[in-house]
Amino acid sequence: MNATQKTILERYSCRDFDASPLTEEQVKTLAEAALAAPSAINRQPWHVTVVTDKALIEEMDAEGLKVVEAQDKEWHAQVLKRGGSIFYNAPCMVMIASDGSEYAATDCGILSQNVALAAQAMGLGNVICGMARLPLLSARGKEFTQKLRFPDGYVFGMAVLVGNSKSGKAPHDLDWGKVSYV
Ligand SMILES: Cc1cc2nc3c(=O)[nH]c(=O)nc-3n(C[C@H](O)[C@H](O)[C@H](O)COP(=O)(O)O)c2cc1C
């Protein structure tokens, strides 16, 4: 098995980061992986913000949690039970803003996976995080999109949390029932 196959097969969603920050080189490598993603007609319908400001990530986490509570009490109770954080103490968030054009959702998803696999290949924990849209729906949403440097008219595309993993995890079982060979 080559190194790329190993990275793909060993990737898992990390939900227990330790607080140690990433190095500048790691952050740059994540940004590079993001920008290398393919997109329909090479439109690159995104803006990528790599957030290592822990205070900002924590503020967004707290606001996102309030949105969870307002939307669904049961979900809120579940989040509290598993640690009370929607960003799992990650020291780095790669936030992807989308221009909302046709194929942008797919393109931003592919970009997310590029970042996740680059992180995995560097031995870093990572999780693609749709819940990162929640703080943007809060009362402070506009303030956050400004702090995250969303270009005008851009909306949440996706996010990836990255950091050093505390405990590691086995990748999910492959469901071969979902494959046909014709
Ligand atoms: C588009 C997308 C959004 C996701 N959003 C979240 C999220 O907000 N929080 C989270 O903990 N995991 C999130 N995940 C991770 C999935 O829950 C995870 O990929 C799935 O359970 C399979 O587990 P694995 O990644 O460990 O193989 C997301 C994954 C994708 C692809």
The ligand as a MOL file (V3000), in Angstrom:
LIG
                    3D

  0  0  0     0  0            999 V3000
M  V30 BEGIN CTAB
M  V30 COUNTS 31 33 0 0 0
M  V30 BEGIN ATOM
M  V30 1 C -19.9960 17.3130 5.3160 0
M  V30 2 C -19.6150 16.7550 6.6610 0
M  V30 3 C -19.9550 17.4430 7.8080 0
M  V30 4 C -19.6030 16.9350 9.0650 0
M  V30 5 N -19.8860 17.6670 10.1750 0
M  V30 6 C -19.4980 17.2200 11.3830 0
M  V30 7 C -19.7110 18.0080 12.5560 0
M  V30 8 O -20.2440 19.1080 12.5060 0
M  V30 9 N -19.2730 17.5320 13.7230 0
M  V30 10 C -18.6480 16.3120 13.8240 0
M  V30 11 O -18.2730 15.9270 14.9320 0
M  V30 12 N -18.4260 15.5410 12.7350 0
M  V30 13 C -18.8200 15.9800 11.5190 0
M  V30 14 N -18.5500 15.2410 10.4000 0
M  V30 15 C -17.8410 13.9690 10.5230 0
M  V30 16 C -18.7590 12.7590 10.3170 0
M  V30 17 O -19.6060 12.6120 11.4170 0
M  V30 18 C -17.8780 11.5210 10.0900 0
M  V30 19 O -17.1660 11.6880 8.8860 0
M  V30 20 C -18.6600 10.2350 10.0170 0
M  V30 21 O -19.3040 9.9600 11.2360 0
M  V30 22 C -17.7700 9.0390 9.6630 0
M  V30 23 O -16.7460 8.9090 10.6150 0
M  V30 24 P -15.2170 9.0080 10.1950 0
M  V30 25 O -14.9720 10.3600 9.5760 0
M  V30 26 O -14.4680 8.8410 11.4920 0
M  V30 27 O -14.9360 7.9390 9.2200 0
M  V30 28 C -18.9020 15.7200 9.1440 0
M  V30 29 C -18.5420 15.0420 7.9770 0
M  V30 30 C -18.8810 15.5620 6.7490 0
M  V30 31 C -18.4240 14.8240 5.5120 0
M  V30 END ATOM
M  V30 BEGIN BOND
M  V30 1 1 1 2
M  V30 2 1 2 3
M  V30 3 2 2 30
M  V30 4 2 3 4
M  V30 5 1 4 5
M  V30 6 1 4 28
M  V30 7 2 5 6
M  V30 8 1 6 7
M  V30 9 1 6 13
M  V30 10 2 7 8
M  V30 11 1 7 9
M  V30 12 1 9 10
M  V30 13 2 10 11
M  V30 14 1 10 12
M  V30 15 2 12 13
M  V30 16 1 13 14
M  V30 17 1 14 15
M  V30 18 1 14 28
M  V30 19 1 15 16
M  V30 20 1 16 17
M  V30 21 1 16 18
M  V30 22 1 18 19
M  V30 23 1 18 20
M  V30 24 1 20 21
M  V30 25 1 20 22
M  V30 26 1 22 23
M  V30 27 1 23 24
M  V30 28 2 24 25
M  V30 29 1 24 26
M  V30 30 1 24 27
M  V30 31 2 28 29
M  V30 32 1 29 30
M  V30 33 1 30 31
M  V30 END BOND
M  V30 END CTAB
M  END
